[in-house]
């Protein structure tokens, strides 16, 4: 099963439910996923498994990104060897910074997105108009409760400007956090349904002009750090009343000078977790629909 947010044609507000097969069953009395993350996992599981509200055919609803309320998206960098090598490659002035953090006790964590900026499965991601080299970064993301427990797993595309980050590591927020840079979905696989999170296959393919232009595969078995270790640093000096989504770093990076372009289509699959697919656009104007979609989720089907 997947925990999902979804929209029906008749309602401007999102619903929360469980996707099982071809049916979405509403979680009665649950206004947001963020409210679920206020619960410890032991209390969360019976709520999820007891879904008994109105049911809909999955084909009749619009799936929304599984991030809402006050839930924030954070991300980790340089947690796989390939990520360290890519950061060193792109940085002319500060390559040693990335080499040091790969082996350091403290991981690299950074803020990625507030909930309303996150796009979901089928919605567009964007490359910056002021960047020459941009890449999708396929990542396994963990959902963290207010108590700091891992409640589930989802897929994240941490879209990034290699040009901007490569110029200076201090430009990281501009390279990582902008409108259209964060896709999450399609839903959340509960932690109790994931057998071994360190044996999840991760693959990405990118279609350009009707043909596959890039593809690759890897595994969470290559992760330098454990998921619970990364979460421990996230909550060490902060609180997340509506939980958080922590994207745990990429294991696949197209080699420079390859760049993502408007018109491309990115498909990321994490075995046992889900498939996240997004078309690519360029610039802030192409993502401006997100502003109005804050108040009416029916607009999420428009782009």
C-alpha positions as CSV (number, residue, x, y, z in Angstrom):
1,X,0.0,0.0,0.0
2,X,0.9,3.6,-0.4
3,X,-0.2,6.6,1.7
4,X,-1.3,9.2,-0.8
5,X,-2.8,12.7,-1.1
6,X,-5.4,13.0,-3.8
7,X,-7.9,15.4,-5.4
8,X,-11.4,14.7,-6.6
9,X,-13.0,16.7,-9.4
10,X,-15.6,18.1,-7.0
11,X,-13.4,19.4,-4.1
12,X,-10.8,22.3,-4.0
13,X,-9.1,20.6,-1.0
14,X,-6.9,17.5,-0.8
15,X,-7.9,14.2,0.8
16,X,-5.6,11.7,2.4
17,X,-5.9,8.0,1.8
18,X,-4.4,4.6,1.1
19,X,-3.8,3.4,-2.4
20,X,-4.1,-0.4,-2.6
21,X,-4.2,-1.8,-6.1
22,X,-6.5,0.3,-8.2
23,X,-8.5,1.7,-5.3
24,X,-7.9,4.8,-3.1
25,X,-9.6,4.6,0.3
26,X,-9.9,7.7,2.3
27,X,-8.6,8.0,5.9
28,X,-11.6,9.4,7.7
29,X,-10.8,12.3,10.1
30,X,-7.3,12.8,8.7
31,X,-7.0,16.3,7.2
32,X,-3.4,16.1,6.1
33,X,-0.4,13.8,6.0
34,X,1.3,16.3,8.3
35,X,-1.2,15.4,11.0
36,X,-0.2,11.8,10.7
37,X,3.4,12.5,11.2
38,X,2.6,14.0,14.6
39,X,1.9,10.4,15.8
40,X,4.6,7.9,16.8
41,X,4.8,5.0,14.3
42,X,3.2,2.6,16.8
43,X,0.1,4.8,16.8
44,X,0.3,5.6,13.1
45,X,0.1,2.0,11.8
46,X,-3.4,1.1,13.1
47,X,-4.7,4.4,11.7
48,X,-3.3,3.6,8.2
49,X,-4.3,0.0,8.2
50,X,-7.8,0.9,9.4
51,X,-8.7,3.0,6.4
52,X,-12.4,2.8,5.9
53,X,-13.7,6.0,4.4
54,X,-15.1,6.7,0.9
55,X,-13.3,4.7,-1.8
56,X,-12.5,5.9,-5.3
57,X,-11.1,4.2,-8.4
58,X,-7.5,5.5,-8.7
59,X,-8.2,6.5,-12.3
60,X,-10.9,8.9,-11.1
61,X,-8.7,11.0,-8.8
62,X,-5.6,13.2,-9.2
63,X,-2.6,12.1,-7.2
64,X,-0.9,15.0,-5.4
65,X,2.6,15.3,-3.9
66,X,2.7,13.5,-0.5
67,X,3.9,16.6,1.3
68,X,1.5,19.1,3.0
69,X,0.8,21.2,6.0
70,X,3.9,22.3,7.8
71,X,6.0,19.4,6.6
72,X,9.4,20.5,5.2
73,X,11.6,18.7,2.7
74,X,15.3,18.5,3.5
75,X,18.1,16.8,1.7
76,X,21.5,15.2,2.1
77,X,24.5,15.6,-0.1
78,X,27.6,13.5,-0.8
79,X,26.2,10.3,0.7
80,X,27.2,8.1,-2.2
81,X,30.7,7.9,-3.8
82,X,29.4,8.9,-7.2
83,X,27.9,12.1,-5.7
84,X,31.3,12.9,-4.1
85,X,33.0,12.4,-7.5
86,X,30.5,14.5,-9.3
87,X,30.8,17.4,-6.8
88,X,34.6,17.3,-7.1
89,X,34.3,17.3,-10.9
90,X,32.1,20.3,-11.1
91,X,33.9,22.5,-8.4
92,X,37.1,24.2,-9.6
93,X,37.7,26.1,-6.4
94,X,36.5,23.9,-3.5
95,X,36.7,20.3,-4.5
96,X,38.3,19.3,-1.2
97,X,35.1,20.5,0.6
98,X,33.2,17.5,-0.9
99,X,36.0,15.0,-0.3
100,X,36.1,16.0,3.3
101,X,32.4,15.8,4.0
102,X,32.1,12.3,2.4
103,X,34.3,10.9,5.2
104,X,33.4,13.4,8.0
105,X,31.4,12.5,11.0
106,X,28.8,15.2,10.3
107,X,26.8,14.7,7.0
108,X,25.8,17.5,4.7
109,X,22.1,18.5,5.2
110,X,20.3,21.3,3.6
111,X,16.8,22.7,3.3
112,X,15.1,21.8,0.0
113,X,11.4,23.0,0.0
114,X,8.3,24.0,1.8
115,X,5.3,21.8,1.1
116,X,3.4,24.0,-1.4
117,X,6.5,24.2,-3.7
118,X,6.8,20.4,-4.0
119,X,5.5,18.8,-7.3
120,X,4.3,15.3,-7.6
121,X,4.2,12.4,-10.1
122,X,3.3,13.7,-13.6
123,X,3.8,17.3,-12.8
124,X,6.7,19.3,-14.3
125,X,10.0,20.0,-12.7
126,X,12.1,23.0,-13.9
127,X,15.7,23.9,-14.8
128,X,16.9,27.4,-14.0
129,X,17.1,29.8,-16.9
130,X,20.4,31.2,-15.6
131,X,22.2,27.8,-15.4
132,X,24.1,25.9,-18.1
133,X,24.2,22.5,-16.6
134,X,21.3,21.1,-14.6
135,X,20.6,17.5,-13.6
136,X,17.9,15.4,-12.0
137,X,19.1,13.6,-8.9
138,X,17.1,10.4,-8.0
139,X,17.0,9.8,-4.3
140,X,15.3,7.6,-1.7
141,X,13.6,9.9,0.8
142,X,12.5,9.0,4.3
143,X,9.5,10.4,6.0
144,X,10.3,11.5,9.6
145,X,7.7,11.8,12.4
146,X,7.7,14.6,14.9
147,X,9.3,12.1,17.3
148,X,12.2,11.6,14.9
149,X,11.1,8.1,13.8
150,X,11.2,6.9,10.2
151,X,7.6,6.3,9.2
152,X,8.0,5.5,5.5
153,X,9.9,5.8,2.2
154,X,9.2,7.7,-1.0
155,X,11.0,8.9,-4.1
156,X,12.5,12.4,-4.6
157,X,14.0,14.1,-7.6
158,X,16.4,16.7,-6.1
159,X,16.8,18.8,-9.3
160,X,20.0,20.8,-9.1
161,X,22.1,23.3,-11.0
162,X,25.6,22.0,-11.3
163,X,26.7,25.3,-12.8
164,X,25.7,27.4,-9.8
165,X,26.9,25.0,-7.1
166,X,30.2,24.4,-8.9
167,X,30.9,28.2,-9.0
168,X,30.9,28.3,-5.2
169,X,29.6,25.9,-2.5
170,X,28.0,29.0,-0.8
171,X,25.6,29.2,-3.8
172,X,24.1,25.8,-2.8
173,X,20.7,27.2,-1.8
174,X,20.3,28.8,-5.2
175,X,21.4,25.6,-6.9
176,X,19.0,23.4,-4.9
177,X,16.0,25.4,-3.7
178,X,13.9,27.2,-6.4
179,X,10.5,26.8,-7.9
180,X,10.3,23.5,-9.7
181,X,13.4,21.9,-8.1
182,X,11.7,19.4,-5.9
183,X,9.5,16.5,-6.9
184,X,8.3,13.8,-4.4
185,X,6.0,10.9,-4.9
186,X,3.9,9.2,-5.9
187,X,3.1,8.1,-2.4
188,X,4.7,6.9,0.8
189,X,5.4,3.2,1.4
190,X,5.0,2.6,5.2
191,X,8.2,1.6,6.9
192,X,6.7,-1.7,8.1
193,X,6.2,-2.8,4.5
194,X,9.9,-2.3,3.5
195,X,12.0,-5.3,4.3
196,X,15.6,-4.2,3.8
197,X,15.9,-0.4,3.0
198,X,19.6,-1.0,2.2
199,X,18.8,-3.3,-0.7
200,X,16.5,-1.0,-2.7
201,X,17.3,-0.8,-6.5
202,X,17.3,2.7,-7.9
203,X,17.0,3.5,-11.6
204,X,16.6,6.6,-13.7
205,X,15.9,7.1,-17.4
206,X,15.6,10.4,-19.3
207,X,13.8,10.6,-22.6
208,X,14.6,13.3,-25.1
209,X,13.0,13.8,-28.5
210,X,11.2,10.5,-28.2
211,X,14.3,8.4,-27.4
212,X,16.1,7.4,-24.3
213,X,19.0,9.8,-23.9
214,X,20.4,8.7,-20.5
215,X,19.8,5.8,-18.1
216,X,21.5,4.3,-15.1
217,X,20.9,2.1,-12.1
218,X,22.3,1.7,-8.6
219,X,21.3,0.5,-5.1
220,X,20.9,1.9,-1.6
221,X,23.5,-0.7,-0.7
222,X,26.0,1.8,-1.9
223,X,24.9,4.4,0.7
224,X,27.8,5.7,2.8
225,X,25.6,6.4,5.8
226,X,22.6,4.8,7.4
227,X,19.1,6.4,7.1
228,X,18.7,6.6,10.9
229,X,22.1,8.3,11.2
230,X,21.0,11.0,8.7
231,X,17.7,11.5,10.5
232,X,19.6,11.9,13.9
233,X,21.5,14.9,12.5
234,X,18.3,16.4,11.1
235,X,16.5,16.4,14.5
236,X,19.6,17.0,16.6
237,X,18.9,20.7,17.0
238,X,15.5,21.2,15.4
239,X,11.9,20.3,15.8
240,X,9.4,19.3,13.1
241,X,5.8,19.3,14.5
242,X,4.4,18.1,11.2
243,X,7.3,15.8,10.4
244,X,9.8,16.1,7.6
245,X,10.8,14.4,4.4
246,X,14.5,13.8,4.2
247,X,15.9,13.0,0.8
248,X,19.1,10.9,1.4
249,X,21.4,11.7,-1.5
250,X,21.8,10.6,-5.1
251,X,23.5,7.5,-6.4
252,X,23.1,8.5,-10.1
253,X,24.6,11.6,-11.7
254,X,24.9,12.1,-15.5
255,X,28.5,13.1,-16.3
256,X,29.2,16.7,-17.3
257,X,28.6,18.4,-19.7
258,X,25.3,16.5,-20.0
259,X,22.4,18.8,-19.0
260,X,18.7,18.4,-18.5
261,X,16.6,20.4,-21.0
262,X,13.0,21.6,-21.3
263,X,11.0,18.9,-23.1
264,X,12.9,16.0,-21.4
265,X,11.0,13.4,-19.4
266,X,12.6,12.0,-16.3
267,X,11.5,8.6,-14.8
268,X,12.9,7.5,-11.4
269,X,12.0,4.1,-9.9
270,X,12.9,2.8,-6.5
271,X,12.1,-0.9,-6.2
272,X,9.4,-1.5,-3.6
273,X,8.7,2.2,-3.1
274,X,7.4,3.6,-6.4
275,X,7.9,5.4,-9.7
276,X,8.2,9.1,-10.0
277,X,8.0,10.6,-13.5
278,X,8.1,14.3,-14.5
279,X,8.3,16.3,-17.7
280,X,10.8,19.2,-17.7
281,X,10.2,22.9,-18.3
282,X,12.5,25.9,-18.0
283,X,12.2,29.0,-15.8
284,X,10.0,30.4,-13.1
285,X,7.1,31.4,-15.3
286,X,6.5,27.8,-16.4
287,X,6.0,26.9,-12.7
288,X,3.9,29.9,-11.7
289,X,0.7,27.8,-11.6
290,X,1.9,26.4,-8.3
291,X,1.0,29.7,-6.6
292,X,-2.7,29.4,-7.4
293,X,-2.7,25.7,-6.7
294,X,-2.0,26.4,-3.0
295,X,-5.7,27.3,-2.6
296,X,-7.3,25.0,-5.1
297,X,-5.8,21.6,-5.7
298,X,-8.0,21.1,-8.8
299,X,-5.5,23.3,-10.6
300,X,-2.8,20.6,-10.1
301,X,-4.2,18.8,-13.1
302,X,-3.8,21.8,-15.3
303,X,-0.1,21.9,-16.3
